[in-house]
Amino acid sequence: MERAFWLRAPGHGEVRPVELPTPGEGDVLVRTLYSAVSRGTESLVFRGAVPASQHQAMRAPFQDGDFPAPVKYGYLNVGVVEQGPDRLRGRTVFCLYPHQTAYVVPATAVTVVPDEVPAARAVLAGTVETAVNAVWDAAPRLGDRITVVGAGMVGACVAKVLAGFPAARVQLVDVDPNRAKLAAALGLDFAAPRDADADRDLVVHTSASEAGLARSLELLAPEGVVVELSWYGDRRVSVPLGEWFHSRRLVLRASQVGVVSPAQRGRRGYAERLVIAMELLTDPGFDAILTDECRFDELPAALPRLITGELTGPCLRVRYDAR
């Protein structure tokens, strides 16, 4: 009997037994090696803070149950194909599947992890895919002065990708001074919000805080752009659209991974976007983001510690004992 993590009620998770269906033609049976907690989104789900208006839009591809609970939610999963087409059997794959010891999905739902990418790092594929889409939305230019506000899982991945642009000057900003070590490991400059460099051409905001968004706008040069990646759930956020917003002709642009960026729509699809993320993950520098880890059976206790900040890293990776 396999096992899956469920949110029984807001703030309360548990591991439940699950019986897998028999794989059909064109299906794969995947044995999970690692999954990862998408801290921002899964925090909202864990607290029961997904707005009713967004219940359908927020559904994960293989979610069971409904918001607010009980619900089986998650979308960062790496495992090994035990049954399926010859071309996939024995391969390490990524899938947008919740936290579960094994699962059956259509073969088209998995992406092969390149041999150059360790399975333990490949759990970031969905988050790096979000970063790819955000960078497409942001459209940085050669030599841009760029700031990423929020050094969490998404912000760190976005900053890492942006740092690869020629002559770009990228600064990572966070209220937690401990994130300076993460920035250094990623090869990035770091600053507290009050010390952040101003006159930026582009700011990507990922902190999911009202103060972070306000500071992002303050950091812009005239006609600069803030790309908003934060998801606030059911919280209302005050945006300072007075002060410099009009006189500097600032831009506030939403970015969300659920659709391919208009900048690439028609030329790139979801599968191609994920392949690009996998290519980026050949860089071992991304390992610096994966600082916290627990075993699958520890997840019901570890997830609340992540939400409250007791676990301070940007990502919680979950390790499974494969048979």
Number of C-alpha atoms within 10 A of each C-alpha: 9 13 18 20 23 24 23 17 16 17 17 16 22 15 18 14 12 15 11 13 10 10 15 13 10 11 17 25 23 28 25 27 24 27 32 28 26 22 20 21 17 18 20 20 24 26 17 19 18 22 17 13 9 12 12 11 9 17 15 15 14 17 16 15 14 13 24 20 21 17 20 24 28 25 23 23 31 31 30 23 25 16 17 21 14 9 7 18 15 15 17 25 24 28 25 22 25 24 28 26 26 24 24 20 19 14 18 11 17 22 20 17 23 17 10 12 17 15 21 18 23 29 30 31 27 24 24 28 25 25 26 24 26 25 20 16 19 22 11 17 14 10 13 17 21 28 29 28 29 28 27 23 22 30 27 29 24 27 26 24 20 24 18 11 15 11 12 16 18 25 23 30 30 24 16 13 12 11 23 20 13 21 23 13 14 22 15 18 15 24 20 16 19 10 9 19 17 16 13 25 20 27 29 30 28 26 25 20 17 16 13 20 26 16 19 29 27 19 22 26 18 17 16 18 25 27 25 22 22 22 17 18 19 14 13 8 13 11 12 14 12 8 9 14 17 12 10 13 12 19 17 18 13 15 23 17 16 11 11 22 20 12 14 13 11 9 9 13 13 14 14 12 18 21 17 14 23 25 14 19 24 16 13 13 14 20 16 18 23 18 14 16 19 16 13 23 17 14 22 17 13 20 23 18 13 19 18 10 11 11 17 17 21 26 23 24 25 25 20 20 12 12 7
